[in-house]
């Protein structure tokens, strides 16, 4: 698993509101060096499958017409599948858009 570091805590306002059971996640950054001190170029860095939930949709539409409540909330630190998310770029910021089902675990 690739080493990661968390981004500096910044208050970000996004105009990206997911619908249904989708969530918006901000991926953690990869470390620039290994544990042994070797500098890694961009092409050698693995994209971490960890991040922070930025926004959540209003829930999955159930057969009876109601909405199922999502288990995730903004601010949750999550571990997600590497094949699930779609990468979205808004200005200089990059986000991941995925279904709640693509999240494997919440990291506490």
C-alpha positions in Angstrom: 0.0 0.0 0.0 1.3 3.4 -0.9 2.3 5.8 1.9 -0.1 8.8 2.2 -0.2 12.1 3.9 -3.3 14.1 4.7 -3.8 17.5 3.1 -3.7 20.6 5.2 -7.1 21.3 6.7 -8.6 23.9 4.5 -12.2 25.0 4.2 -13.3 24.2 0.7 -16.5 25.2 -0.8 -17.6 23.1 -3.7 -20.5 23.6 -6.0 -20.6 19.9 -6.7 -23.7 18.3 -5.2 -24.0 14.6 -5.8 -27.5 13.0 -6.4 -28.9 9.7 -5.3 -26.5 7.4 -3.5 -23.4 9.1 -4.8 -20.7 10.8 -2.7 -17.9 13.3 -3.4 -14.5 12.4 -1.9 -11.2 14.3 -1.8 -8.3 11.8 -2.2 -5.4 11.9 0.2 -2.0 13.0 -1.3 0.8 10.5 -1.9 4.0 11.0 -0.1 6.9 12.4 -2.1 9.5 10.1 -0.4 9.6 6.5 0.7 10.4 5.4 4.3 14.0 5.1 3.3 14.2 8.7 2.1 14.1 8.0 -1.7 12.3 10.8 -3.7 9.5 9.5 -5.9 8.7 11.1 -9.3 5.0 11.7 -10.1 4.9 8.7 -12.5 6.0 6.3 -9.7 3.5 7.4 -7.1 0.5 5.2 -6.4 -2.8 6.9 -6.0 -4.1 6.2 -2.5 -7.5 4.6 -2.1 -8.2 6.7 1.0 -9.9 10.1 1.3 -12.3 12.4 3.0 -16.0 12.6 2.2 -16.8 16.2 1.0 -20.5 15.9 0.0 -23.2 13.2 -0.1 -26.3 12.8 -2.1 -29.9 12.6 -0.8 -30.0 8.7 -0.8 -31.0 5.9 -3.0 -34.6 5.9 -4.4 -36.3 2.8 -3.0 -39.1 0.9 -4.7 -41.8 2.4 -2.5 -40.7 6.0 -3.6 -38.9 6.9 -0.4 -35.2 7.7 -0.1 -32.8 5.3 1.8 -30.6 7.2 4.2 -26.8 7.1 3.4 -24.4 5.8 6.1 -21.7 8.3 5.2 -21.6 12.0 6.1 -19.2 14.8 5.1 -16.0 14.6 7.1 -15.8 10.8 7.2 -12.4 9.4 6.3 -13.0 6.4 4.0 -11.2 3.5 2.2 -12.6 2.9 -1.3 -12.1 0.6 -4.2 -9.6 1.7 -6.8 -11.9 1.0 -9.8 -15.1 2.7 -8.6 -14.5 6.5 -8.6 -14.8 8.9 -11.5 -12.2 11.7 -11.3 -13.6 15.3 -11.5 -11.5 18.4 -11.7 -13.0 21.8 -10.7 -10.5 24.6 -11.1 -7.3 23.4 -9.3 -9.1 20.9 -7.1 -9.6 17.3 -7.9 -12.4 15.2 -6.5 -13.7 11.7 -6.9 -17.4 10.9 -7.6 -18.5 7.4 -6.6 -21.4 5.4 -5.3 -21.7 4.8 -1.5 -21.3 1.0 -2.4 -17.7 1.7 -3.6 -16.6 2.6 -0.1 -15.2 -0.4 1.7 -14.7 1.1 5.2 -14.8 4.2 7.4 -11.5 4.9 9.1 -11.8 6.2 12.6 
